[in-house]
Amino acid sequence: MSGRGRTGSPGGADRSGSTRRPVTRTDADRRRRELSQNYLRGQQAARQFLTAVRPAPGDLCVEVGAGEGILTARLAALFDDVVAYEIDVSLAGRLRARVANQPNVSVVLSDFLAARPPPRPFQVVGNAPFSLTAPIVEWCLRASRMSAATLITQLEYARKRTGGYGRWTHLTVSTWPQFSWQLAGTIARTEFRPVPSVDAGILRLVRRAEPLVSRARLAAYRRLVQAGFSGVGGSVQASLRRSYPPEQVAAACGDAGVDRRTVVAYVSPDQWVQIFLALDGRARRAGDHRPTGTRADPGRTARPRP
């Protein structure tokens, strides 16, 4: 779960002149360090995490980083089928032994990130290695049949993605029409072995039944968000005025409750959606489906509106 730890001190003499014995590490220690593995050690923490999981009828569960199976056995009671990914051959063997009497569990000795998403509706659940949280989340966002992901991540990561610091990231805003991001709880670092340096958060990523922006306009929404996060001008209005008429930007931001001086990161995802719907509606009524200054087609620049 956590990032890689520091290696132990080598053998040798300390400042007092005494000789220290070399630090001996087991194969399990080395694998844990290489794979950034930290495991839930208590049943109470496992139960706390699983209260955030919301199984749907017929959903398949794909577990990432199953480890020794402290979550796997319980997931088998919540879902019709569970596919548990574990990359450590030693742990996978113990996992298979633990779920041997649960026929709805399949253990896959493989890298989750290299797996193809299932062709049926599924949820992702797991104790994500801290060092691999970003690629795991990206994998989930790309999987068209994924309905939800419930992941243990660094608490800071979960807070950043869910606006916990009063700021919103580009990834959250750009995916907001299709996915909700929620911080569903926290887990103390002492509930893991080895103990990481920071607490963990329970991140819930849920696909919306109906997008807040029509599927046909999602690409246009992402272009607007990209323009806003371009960093030009500082405030969201200053950034968007480079792509949309200033008076329309001012009106759309005013309707969304965004002050003209508000910095981009402090605009909530719902406000971004409201701004887009206002600007996109005006542009489409005017017969222009693209922000000014964007490419209409390769080699040709769209003409700005008068």
C-alpha positions, -999 to 999 in steps of 0.1 A, spaced: 0 0 0 27 25 9 56 37 -11 90 20 -9 106 21 25 143 28 32 167 -1 33 183 -10 66 217 1 77 245 -22 65 267 -40 89 298 -24 103 312 -4 132 292 24 148 306 56 163 314 39 196 335 15 178 313 -15 184 305 -39 156 269 -41 144 255 -73 130 242 -70 94 205 -66 90 189 -98 78 159 -96 55 136 -124 45 123 -130 10 89 -118 22 105 -86 34 122 -80 1 91 -87 -19 70 -64 3 95 -36 -2 98 -42 -40 60 -44 -44 52 -15 -19 31 -39 1 14 -30 34 -14 -52 46 -45 -47 68 -37 -65 100 -70 -63 119 -104 -77 113 -120 -44 125 -102 -24 99 -113 -48 72 -149 -46 83 -147 -8 84 -134 -7 48 -160 -31 35 -188 -10 48 -179 15 21 -184 -11 -6 -219 -11 -23 -224 -44 -42 -250 -44 -69 -270 -74 -81 -250 -94 -106 -218 -73 -102 -185 -90 -105 -158 -79 -80 -122 -74 -92 -99 -72 -62 -65 -55 -67 -36 -65 -44 -55 -93 -27 -25 -103 -5 -32 -131 19 -70 -126 14 -82 -107 45 -107 -89 23 -112 -116 -4 -131 -141 18 -155 -113 28 -159 -100 -7 -170 -135 -18 -199 -132 6 -209 -98 -9 -205 -105 -47 -216 -133 -69 -181 -137 -83 -147 -124 -72 -115 -122 -93 -86 -116 -70 -53 -103 -85 -20 -109 -66 14 -105 -82 33 -121 -53 36 -159 -60 40 -167 -23 10 -147 -12 -11 -161 -41 -5 -196 -29 -17 -187 6 -46 -168 -8 -57 -199 -28 -56 -220 3 -76 -195 22 -105 -193 -3 -103 -230 -14 -139 -236 -1 -153 -205 -18 -160 -216 -54 -170 -181 -66 -134 -168 -61 -108 -170 -88 -72 -161 -79 -51 -147 -107 -13 -146 -103 -7 -115 -124 -2 -77 -125 -36 -61 -122 -25 -31 -143 -18 -55 -172 -53 -71 -170 -81 -65 -195 -113 -51 -180 -141 -77 -178 -168 -75 -205 -196 -75 -179 -204 -49 -152 -179 -50 -123 -165 -32 -93 -129 -28 -83 -121 -32 -46 -88 -33 -29 -59 -21 -8 -40 -2 -35 -2 1 -31 4 38 -25 30 40 -52 6 26 -77 -26 45 -68 -25 69 -98 -22 41 -125 -48 20 -107 -73 49 -107 -65 56 -144 -71 19 -152 -105 22 -135 -115 53 -153 -107 37 -187 -127 6 -180 -161 12 -197 -179 -15 -177 -167 -5 -143 -195 7 -121 -175 17 -90 -141 14 -73 -135 13 -36 -98 17 -28 -76 22 2 -52 50 -8 -30 75 9 -53 98 29 -37 129 12 -44 115 -22 -81 108 -14 -85 142 1 -70 160 -29 -92 141 -54 -124 148 -34 -118 185 -26 -109 179 10 -85 209 10 -110 232 -7 -92 227 -40 -101 205 -69 -77 187 -93 -78 186 -130 -85 148 -130 -115 151 -107 -130 180 -126 -125 165 -161 -141 132 -151 -169 147 -129 -197 144 -155 -192 107 -155 -178 99 -121 -184 110 -85 -154 111 -62 -160 105 -25 -139 102 7 -157 74 24 -136 72 56 -101 70 70 -80 42 84 -52 48 109 -17 38 97 -13 16 127 -39 -8 112 -13 -19 86 18 -40 86 44 -28 82 32 5 95 34 32 68 43 68 75 8 82 68 -28 74 74 -50 59 47 -83 70 31 -111 51 16 -117 65 -19 -150 58 -37 -151 63 -74 -187 58 -88 -198 59 -124 -230 80 -128 -260 62 -143 -265 93 -166 -236 117 -172 -241 153 -161 -231 163 -196 -244 144 -227 -220 118 -240 -218 137 -273 -205 168 -255 -181 152 -231 -151 159 -254 -161 196 -256 -164 197 -218 -129 183 -214 -116 209 -238 -132 237 -217 -117 223 -185 -83 220 -202 -85 256 -212 -94 266 -177 -65 247 -162 -41 260 -187 -26 283 -161 -29 314 -183 -43 344 -165 -46 329 -130 -84 332 -125 -108 309 -143 -124 338 -161 -91 350 -174 -82 315 -187 -116 309 -203 -117 343 -220 -89 331 -243 -113 306 -257 -148 321 -253 -162 356 -256 -155 376 -224 -191 387 -218 -203 351 -221 -176 338 -197 -186 365 -172 -223 357 -174 -217 319 -171 -194 323 -141 -218 347 -125 -247 322 -129 -225 295 -114 -216 317 -84 -179 320 -94 -163 353 -87 -142 369 -114 -111 366 -93 -116 329 -83 -85 308 -91 -92 277 -112 -85 251 -85 -111 266 -62 -140 262 -87 -160 231 -77 -167 203 -103 -205 212 -102 -196 248 -110 -175 237 -139 -204 217 -153 -227 247 -149 -202 270 -167 -198 245 -195 -236 240 -200 -241 278 -202 -212 285 -226 -218 254 -247 -255 262 -251 -247 297 -263 -220 285 -287 -243 258 -302 -272 283 -306 -247 305 -324 -237 276 -347 -202 273 -333 -195 240 -315 -159 248 -306 -141 272 -283 -124 300 -303 -87 292 -309 -91 254 -310 -85 233 -340 -115 227 -362 -96 202 -382 -59 193 -388 -40 222 -403 -69 246 -400 -77 270 -371 -112 279 -363 -120 316 -368 -128 336 -337 -164 349 -333 -169 386 -338 
